[in-house]
């Protein structure tokens, strides 16, 4: 639900995973040889199958030319730690961004094969091969900017809208709720409150619930705010 293939395409779980046989297939229902078969991607991105090495800069038969190697690398689950190997394929279907991934504490796709190269060198290679890649969604950029601030500020830019992807809106709002909102705050930027109220009309129940909880936390003792909350849940 975070992937661009889901947000801007038609991809859902059943497009790759057959719900009955538990085997792998492409978006047309064509069975594939296995989980690393490029057909899962090239059924939509047909041009990438025509001249594989032009896109991957790796030999066509090598692991470096597997779509999954670069866009769905296996990432160790942070909650497990590093003593026990427990990695899962990244289903955000991300674009390799060595420096950005390193900031998140992730072993980027490139370094999983090229561990002799530093992050900076890997990023330079990606830049040389592909130039400027597709930018992150607005909320992802704002969230990372806020996390990296020495003194994070409560900004309306970090509050999503009903027009943005619900999963991203929820993730950004969760960060605000856990790190910046306090009970009965004396001052709340008007635009923040306005956008929180707007999110209470979201059709996504998680976003709706968290926006209501946020408003209750910061202004729950205010009579006018309580009436607003009552109207929303009645």
C-alpha positions as CSV (number, residue, x, y, z in Angstrom):
1,X,0.0,0.0,0.0
2,X,3.1,2.3,0.1
3,X,4.3,1.3,-3.3
4,X,3.9,3.4,-6.4
5,X,2.6,0.3,-8.2
6,X,-0.3,0.3,-5.8
7,X,-0.9,4.0,-5.5
8,X,-0.6,4.9,-9.2
9,X,-1.2,1.6,-10.8
10,X,-3.6,-1.3,-10.4
11,X,-1.3,-3.7,-8.5
12,X,-2.8,-5.6,-5.5
13,X,-1.6,-8.7,-3.6
14,X,-3.4,-11.1,-6.0
15,X,-1.6,-9.7,-9.0
16,X,1.6,-11.4,-7.9
17,X,0.4,-14.1,-5.4
18,X,-2.2,-16.7,-6.5
19,X,-4.6,-16.9,-3.5
20,X,-5.4,-20.6,-4.2
21,X,-2.1,-22.2,-5.3
22,X,0.1,-19.8,-3.3
23,X,2.3,-19.7,-6.4
24,X,3.5,-16.6,-8.3
25,X,1.9,-15.1,-11.3
26,X,1.9,-11.9,-13.3
27,X,-0.9,-9.3,-13.6
28,X,-2.4,-11.2,-16.5
29,X,-2.7,-14.4,-14.4
30,X,0.2,-16.1,-16.2
31,X,2.1,-18.5,-13.9
32,X,5.7,-17.7,-13.2
33,X,8.7,-19.9,-12.5
34,X,9.2,-18.5,-9.0
35,X,9.3,-15.4,-6.8
36,X,12.4,-13.9,-8.5
37,X,10.8,-14.1,-12.0
38,X,11.0,-10.7,-13.7
39,X,7.7,-11.4,-15.3
40,X,5.9,-10.0,-12.3
41,X,7.3,-6.6,-13.2
42,X,7.7,-6.7,-17.0
43,X,4.1,-7.6,-17.5
44,X,3.5,-3.9,-16.9
45,X,6.9,-2.5,-17.5
46,X,7.3,-4.2,-20.9
47,X,10.1,-1.9,-22.2
48,X,12.4,-3.1,-19.4
49,X,12.3,-6.6,-20.8
50,X,13.5,-5.5,-24.3
51,X,17.0,-4.4,-23.4
52,X,17.5,-5.6,-19.9
53,X,21.1,-4.7,-19.5
54,X,20.5,-1.1,-20.7
55,X,18.2,-0.7,-17.6
56,X,20.1,-2.8,-15.0
57,X,23.7,-2.2,-16.0
58,X,24.3,-5.8,-15.1
59,X,24.6,-9.0,-17.1
60,X,21.1,-10.2,-18.1
61,X,21.5,-13.6,-16.4
62,X,23.0,-12.2,-13.2
63,X,21.2,-11.5,-9.9
64,X,21.8,-7.8,-10.6
65,X,19.3,-8.0,-13.4
66,X,16.5,-9.4,-11.3
67,X,13.9,-6.8,-10.6
68,X,13.5,-8.0,-7.1
69,X,17.2,-7.6,-6.3
70,X,17.0,-3.8,-6.7
71,X,13.4,-3.0,-6.0
72,X,12.4,-5.6,-3.5
73,X,15.5,-6.4,-1.5
74,X,15.4,-8.5,1.7
75,X,15.5,-6.3,4.7
76,X,16.2,-7.4,8.3
77,X,13.3,-6.7,10.6
78,X,14.4,-4.1,13.0
79,X,12.3,-5.5,15.9
80,X,14.2,-8.8,15.7
81,X,17.7,-7.1,15.9
82,X,20.7,-8.5,14.1
83,X,21.6,-11.6,16.1
84,X,18.8,-13.7,14.4
85,X,18.5,-13.5,10.6
86,X,14.9,-12.6,9.8
87,X,14.6,-10.6,6.6
88,X,11.6,-10.0,4.4
89,X,11.3,-8.7,0.9
90,X,10.6,-4.9,0.7
91,X,7.1,-4.7,-0.6
92,X,7.2,-0.9,-1.0
93,X,8.9,-1.8,-4.3
94,X,11.3,1.1,-3.7
95,X,13.8,2.8,-6.0
96,X,17.4,2.2,-4.8
97,X,18.5,5.3,-2.8
98,X,21.7,4.3,-0.9
99,X,22.1,7.5,1.1
100,X,18.5,7.8,2.0
101,X,18.3,4.1,3.0
102,X,21.4,4.5,5.1
103,X,19.7,7.4,7.0
104,X,16.9,5.0,7.9
105,X,19.4,2.4,9.1
106,X,18.6,0.1,6.2
107,X,21.1,-2.1,4.3
108,X,20.3,-0.7,0.8
109,X,19.8,-3.0,-2.2
110,X,23.1,-2.1,-3.8
111,X,25.3,-2.8,-0.8
112,X,23.8,-6.3,-0.4
113,X,25.8,-7.3,-3.4
114,X,28.5,-4.6,-3.5
115,X,29.5,-4.5,0.2
116,X,33.0,-3.5,-0.7
117,X,31.7,0.0,-1.8
118,X,30.7,2.7,0.6
119,X,27.3,4.3,0.6
120,X,28.6,7.5,-1.0
121,X,30.2,5.6,-3.9
122,X,27.0,3.6,-4.4
123,X,24.9,6.7,-4.5
124,X,27.3,8.3,-7.0
125,X,26.9,5.2,-9.2
126,X,23.1,5.3,-9.0
127,X,23.2,9.0,-9.9
128,X,25.5,8.4,-12.9
129,X,23.4,5.6,-14.2
130,X,19.9,7.0,-13.7
131,X,20.2,10.7,-13.1
132,X,17.5,12.3,-11.0
133,X,15.1,9.6,-9.8
134,X,11.4,9.9,-9.1
135,X,11.0,12.1,-6.0
136,X,9.4,10.9,-2.8
137,X,5.7,11.7,-2.0
138,X,5.3,15.0,-0.2
139,X,4.5,13.5,3.2
140,X,7.5,11.2,3.1
141,X,9.8,14.3,2.4
142,X,8.1,16.3,5.2
143,X,8.3,13.4,7.6
144,X,12.0,12.8,7.0
145,X,12.7,16.6,7.3
146,X,10.9,16.7,10.6
147,X,12.6,13.6,12.0
148,X,16.0,15.1,11.2
149,X,15.4,18.5,12.9
150,X,17.4,19.2,16.0
151,X,14.2,20.6,17.6
152,X,11.2,19.3,15.6
153,X,8.4,21.7,15.2
154,X,4.6,21.0,14.9
155,X,4.0,21.9,11.3
156,X,0.9,21.7,9.3
157,X,3.0,20.4,6.4
158,X,3.2,17.1,8.3
159,X,-0.5,16.7,8.5
160,X,-1.8,15.0,5.5
161,X,-5.1,15.5,3.6
162,X,-7.9,13.3,2.5
163,X,-6.5,13.5,-1.0
164,X,-3.1,11.9,-0.1
165,X,-2.4,8.2,0.3
166,X,-4.1,7.0,3.6
167,X,-1.1,4.9,4.7
168,X,1.3,7.8,4.4
169,X,-1.2,10.2,6.1
170,X,-1.5,7.7,9.0
171,X,2.3,7.3,9.3
172,X,2.9,11.0,9.4
173,X,0.1,11.6,11.8
174,X,1.3,8.8,14.1
175,X,4.7,10.5,14.3
176,X,3.1,13.8,15.3
177,X,0.8,12.1,17.8
178,X,3.7,10.2,19.5
179,X,6.3,12.9,19.5
180,X,4.8,16.4,19.3
181,X,1.2,16.4,20.6
182,X,0.7,16.9,24.4
183,X,-2.5,16.8,26.5
184,X,-4.4,20.1,26.5
185,X,-1.8,22.1,24.6
186,X,-2.1,25.9,25.2
187,X,-1.1,26.8,21.7
188,X,-1.8,24.9,18.5
189,X,-1.1,26.4,15.1
190,X,-4.6,27.1,13.6
191,X,-3.7,25.4,10.3
192,X,-2.7,22.2,12.2
193,X,-6.1,22.1,13.9
194,X,-7.9,22.9,10.7
195,X,-6.2,20.1,8.9
196,X,-6.8,17.6,11.7
197,X,-10.5,18.5,11.6
198,X,-10.5,17.9,7.9
199,X,-9.0,14.5,8.3
200,X,-12.0,13.4,10.5
201,X,-14.0,13.2,7.3
202,X,-11.5,10.6,5.9
203,X,-13.1,7.4,4.5
204,X,-10.1,5.5,6.0
205,X,-11.1,4.5,9.5
206,X,-7.5,4.5,10.9
207,X,-6.9,8.0,9.7
208,X,-10.3,9.2,10.9
209,X,-9.8,7.6,14.4
210,X,-6.3,9.0,14.8
211,X,-7.3,12.5,13.8
212,X,-10.1,12.4,16.3
213,X,-7.8,11.1,19.0
214,X,-5.3,13.8,18.2
215,X,-7.9,16.6,18.5
216,X,-9.1,15.0,21.8
217,X,-5.6,14.9,23.2
218,X,-4.6,18.5,22.4
219,X,-7.9,20.2,23.1
220,X,-10.2,17.7,24.7
221,X,-10.9,19.9,27.7
222,X,-12.3,22.7,25.5
223,X,-16.1,22.7,25.4
224,X,-16.3,23.7,21.7
225,X,-13.9,21.0,20.7
226,X,-15.7,18.4,22.7
227,X,-18.9,19.3,20.9
228,X,-17.1,18.9,17.6
229,X,-15.9,15.5,18.6
230,X,-19.3,14.4,19.7
231,X,-20.8,15.5,16.4
232,X,-18.2,13.4,14.5
233,X,-18.8,10.2,16.3
234,X,-22.6,10.5,16.8
